[in-house]
Amino acid sequence: MTKEEKNKFIDLLDKSIQQNSNFYLADISGLTAEESSDLRRLCFKREVSLQVVKNTLLKKALEKNDGNFEDLFDVLKGNTSIMFTDVANAPAKLIKEFRKKHDRPIFKAAHLDEAFYIGEEYLDTLADLKSKDEIIAEIVTLLQSPAKNVISSLQSSGSKLSGIIKTLAERAE
């Protein structure tokens, strides 16, 4: 890779980091070609962008960025892949699912909306996070529940009331 190509790659990484407030760092070394392809297919299905990067180029891109990413510099050792996503918990769920059959990828760190999660112990926590869509769905369900109860009560009361009126009308005859 020439110096010019490296600079272009650093610029592309920097732009991706600026556009995505959520990204994960993982180690996918040791996967066979078939396993790596399976992981990439799974990433594609879950709308997670997976890219293997050189640590030095990623570090330069992070340094170039306006944000403070010094906390991530310590994990930039060995094989590093970066996973970009719009859904904060998608890569964590993906990693956990893939590791049911394989011992990789190894979670290194994550950056989610200004917060850093460094170390394997955060993987379960990140996977359990609810996405924005999941939270909205729960709120809508909670808001609909009282309205459904009122409508159900009115409908059942209405049929009871009409039954009572019908019975009283039949008695009067």
GIFEN-V107705 format. One record per residue. N is the residue number from 0. RES is the residue in one letter. PHI is phi in whole degrees, 0 to 359 (* if undefined). NEAR is the number of other ideal C-beta (glycine too) atoms within 10 Angstrom. D_LAST is the distance of its C-alpha to the last C-alpha in Angstrom with 1 decimal. Layout:
BEGIN
n:res:phi:near:d_last
N:RES:PHI:NEAR:D_LAST
N:RES:PHI:NEAR:D_LAST
END
This chain:
BEGIN
n:res:phi:near:d_last
0:M:*:9:98.8
1:T:283:7:100.8
2:K:298:7:100.6
3:E:295:8:98.9
4:E:294:9:96.2
5:K:297:14:95.7
6:N:297:12:95.2
7:K:296:12:92.7
8:F:296:17:90.8
9:I:298:21:90.9
10:D:297:13:89.5
11:L:296:13:86.7
12:L:298:22:85.9
13:D:300:18:86.0
14:K:296:12:83.6
15:S:297:15:81.2
16:I:294:21:81.3
17:Q:294:13:80.7
18:Q:279:8:77.7
19:N:241:15:76.1
20:S:280:16:75.4
21:N:241:18:74.5
22:F:209:21:77.1
23:Y:241:27:78.2
24:L:245:23:81.6
25:A:217:27:81.9
26:D:249:17:84.6
27:I:251:21:84.1
28:S:296:14:87.6
29:G:92:13:87.9
30:L:280:19:85.1
31:T:288:9:86.2
32:A:300:7:85.9
33:E:293:8:82.8
34:E:296:16:81.2
35:S:297:18:82.1
36:S:296:11:80.5
37:D:299:15:77.3
38:L:297:22:77.2
39:R:296:15:77.8
40:R:296:10:75.0
41:L:297:15:72.6
42:C:299:21:73.7
43:F:299:11:73.0
44:K:298:9:69.5
45:R:267:16:68.7
46:E:59:11:70.4
47:V:244:23:73.2
48:S:271:15:76.7
49:L:247:22:79.3
50:Q:216:16:83.0
51:V:279:12:86.1
52:V:229:18:88.4
53:K:279:16:91.8
54:N:302:15:91.8
55:T:296:11:94.5
56:L:290:18:92.7
57:L:295:24:89.4
58:K:298:19:91.2
59:K:296:18:92.8
60:A:294:22:89.5
61:L:293:21:87.9
62:E:293:13:91.0
63:K:290:14:90.7
64:N:292:14:87.1
65:D:291:8:86.2
66:G:287:11:84.2
67:N:260:11:85.9
68:F:248:19:85.8
69:E:301:11:88.7
70:D:298:14:86.4
71:L:274:20:86.1
72:F:300:13:89.9
73:D:292:10:90.4
74:V:271:18:88.1
75:L:278:19:89.9
76:K:224:10:92.0
77:G:70:10:92.0
78:N:284:18:89.6
79:T:227:23:87.0
80:S:239:22:84.0
81:I:246:22:81.8
82:M:241:25:78.1
83:F:261:19:76.4
84:T:204:24:72.7
85:D:269:13:69.9
86:V:264:17:67.7
87:A:302:20:69.4
88:N:263:19:68.4
89:A:301:21:68.8
90:P:296:30:72.5
91:A:296:26:72.0
92:K:296:18:69.1
93:L:298:23:71.3
94:I:299:23:74.3
95:K:298:15:72.3
96:E:296:12:70.7
97:F:294:20:74.1
98:R:282:14:75.8
99:K:292:6:73.6
100:K:250:8:75.9
101:H:228:14:79.0
102:D:266:9:81.0
103:R:233:18:81.2
104:P:284:26:80.5
105:I:265:18:81.6
106:F:287:26:79.9
107:K:257:23:82.5
108:A:195:21:80.8
109:A:216:26:78.1
110:H:236:22:77.8
111:L:235:18:74.3
112:D:44:7:73.8
113:E:79:8:77.0
114:A:253:10:76.7
115:F:251:15:79.0
116:Y:232:18:78.1
117:I:245:16:81.3
118:G:115:11:81.5
119:E:301:10:79.6
120:E:295:9:77.6
121:Y:271:15:75.5
122:L:300:21:74.2
123:D:296:11:71.2
124:T:299:12:70.3
125:L:293:20:70.5
126:A:293:17:68.5
127:D:277:11:65.7
128:L:300:15:65.6
129:K:268:12:62.5
130:S:283:15:63.0
131:K:302:10:61.7
132:D:295:9:59.1
133:E:295:12:57.9
134:I:294:11:57.6
135:I:298:11:55.7
136:A:298:12:53.2
137:E:295:11:52.7
138:I:296:10:52.1
139:V:299:10:49.6
140:T:299:10:47.7
141:L:296:9:47.7
142:L:288:9:46.5
143:Q:284:10:43.7
144:S:304:10:42.4
145:P:298:9:40.7
146:A:296:9:39.1
147:K:296:10:37.8
148:N:296:10:36.4
149:V:295:10:34.5
150:I:297:10:33.1
151:S:299:10:32.1
152:S:296:10:30.4
153:L:296:11:28.5
154:Q:294:10:27.4
155:S:290:10:26.3
156:S:293:10:24.6
157:G:297:10:22.9
158:S:289:10:21.4
159:K:294:10:20.3
160:L:297:11:18.8
161:S:294:10:16.8
162:G:295:10:15.7
163:I:294:10:14.6
164:I:296:10:12.6
165:K:297:10:11.0
166:T:296:10:10.2
167:L:295:9:8.9
168:A:293:9:6.6
169:E:291:8:5.4
170:R:292:7:5.4
171:A:296:6:3.8
172:E:284:4:0.0
END
